Amino acid sequence: MSISSDEVNYLVFRYLQESGFQHSAYTFGYESYVAKTSIATGGVELPPGALISFIQKGLQYLELEANLNEDGTDVDSNFSMLTSQDLLSKPVDVLKAIVKDKRVMSDKDKEQERKEVGQRERAEKKSARGGAGTSNGNGNGGA
């Protein structure tokens, strides 16, 4: 599957029109001969926002590609979101490294959370055993 430069030009031309850049759209259309392309003369109906939609889908594809496992299998539960700035400015290899770092960090964060939960549970058990006697005898109730 490929897209021609005429198709890209038409998408850009439509984007400029939809965004209110009438003069820019006219100039771009004139210089790129958009009116003479097969997509413009063929009566093709493009939905509003087509260029933005295609770009967003391309970024989603890059994000999915960056989240694939090393063997190319899909990731079930450990999907890492990437910023649009990263997706636009970095190659897939760098994006994969970012995802790998995020996965390592999330594993560390999970381990830290497990430790904190364990400490809280131990503290709750200690207070449940000895906490009733100390709270009744501290004298706060009469103050």
C-alpha positions in Angstrom: 0.0 0.0 0.0 1.3 3.4 -0.9 0.0 6.9 -1.2 1.0 9.2 -4.0 2.3 12.8 -3.7 -0.9 14.0 -5.5 -3.0 12.3 -2.8 -0.9 13.9 0.0 -1.1 17.3 -1.7 -4.9 16.9 -1.9 -5.1 16.0 1.8 -3.0 19.1 2.7 -5.1 21.3 0.4 -8.3 20.0 2.1 -6.8 20.5 5.6 -5.9 24.1 4.7 -9.4 24.8 3.5 -11.0 23.1 6.6 -8.8 25.1 8.9 -9.8 28.4 7.4 -6.5 29.1 5.6 -8.3 30.0 2.3 -5.4 32.0 0.8 -2.8 29.4 1.7 -5.1 26.7 0.3 -5.6 28.6 -2.9 -1.8 29.2 -3.3 -0.9 25.6 -2.4 -3.6 24.3 -4.7 -2.4 26.4 -7.6 1.2 25.6 -7.2 0.6 21.8 -6.7 -2.0 21.5 -9.5 -4.4 19.9 -7.1 -7.4 20.7 -9.4 -5.8 18.6 -12.2 -5.1 15.5 -10.1 -7.2 12.3 -10.5 -8.3 12.5 -6.8 -9.8 16.0 -7.3 -11.4 15.3 -10.6 -12.5 11.7 -9.7 -15.2 12.9 -7.3 -13.6 11.2 -4.3 -15.4 12.1 -1.1 -13.0 12.6 1.8 -14.4 12.9 5.3 -13.7 16.2 7.1 -10.4 16.0 9.0 -9.0 13.2 6.8 -5.4 14.4 7.0 -5.5 14.6 10.8 -7.2 11.2 11.0 -4.5 9.6 8.9 -1.7 11.2 10.9 -3.3 10.0 14.2 -3.6 6.4 12.8 0.0 6.5 11.7 1.1 7.6 15.2 -1.0 4.8 16.8 0.7 2.3 14.4 4.1 3.6 15.5 3.1 3.3 19.1 1.9 -0.3 18.6 5.1 -1.2 16.7 7.2 0.3 19.6 5.3 -1.8 22.1 5.8 -5.2 20.4 7.9 -7.7 22.1 11.4 -8.5 20.8 10.0 -11.6 19.0 7.3 -9.6 17.4 4.4 -10.9 19.5 1.7 -8.6 20.8 1.8 -7.1 24.3 -1.2 -8.1 26.4 -1.1 -6.1 29.6 2.1 -4.0 29.7 1.3 -1.4 27.0 3.2 1.9 27.4 1.8 5.1 26.1 4.2 7.4 24.3 4.0 11.2 23.8 3.2 12.6 20.4 6.5 14.5 20.5 8.4 11.2 20.9 6.3 9.5 18.1 6.9 12.3 15.7 10.6 12.9 16.4 12.2 9.5 17.2 12.8 6.4 15.1 11.2 3.1 16.1 14.4 1.7 17.7 14.5 4.7 20.1 10.8 4.3 20.8 11.3 0.6 21.7 14.1 1.6 24.1 11.7 4.2 25.7 9.0 1.5 26.1 11.6 -0.9 27.6 12.7 1.7 30.1 9.0 2.4 31.0 8.4 -1.3 31.5 11.4 -1.6 33.8 10.3 1.4 35.7 6.8 0.1 36.0 8.1 -3.2 37.3 10.2 -1.3 39.9 7.2 0.8 40.8 5.1 -2.4 41.2 7.7 -3.9 43.5 7.9 -0.8 45.6 4.1 -0.8 45.9 4.2 -4.5 47.0 6.7 -3.6 49.7 4.6 -0.7 50.9 1.5 -2.8 51.0 3.3 -5.5 53.0 4.6 -2.9 55.4 1.1 -1.4 55.9 -0.3 -4.9 56.5 2.3 -5.7 59.1 1.7 -2.4 60.8 -2.0 -2.9 60.8 -1.6 -6.4 62.3 0.7 -4.9 65.1 -1.8 -2.2 65.9 -4.7 -4.7 65.9 -2.9 -6.9 68.4 -1.5 -4.2 70.8 -3.4 -1.1 69.7 -6.6 -1.7 71.7 -4.8 -1.8 75.1 -2.8 1.4 74.4 -5.6 3.4 73.0 -7.8 2.7 76.1 -5.1 3.5 78.6 -3.7 6.7 77.1 -6.1 9.1 78.8 -7.2 11.0 75.7 -10.8 10.2 76.3 -11.0 12.4 79.4 -9.3 15.4 78.1 
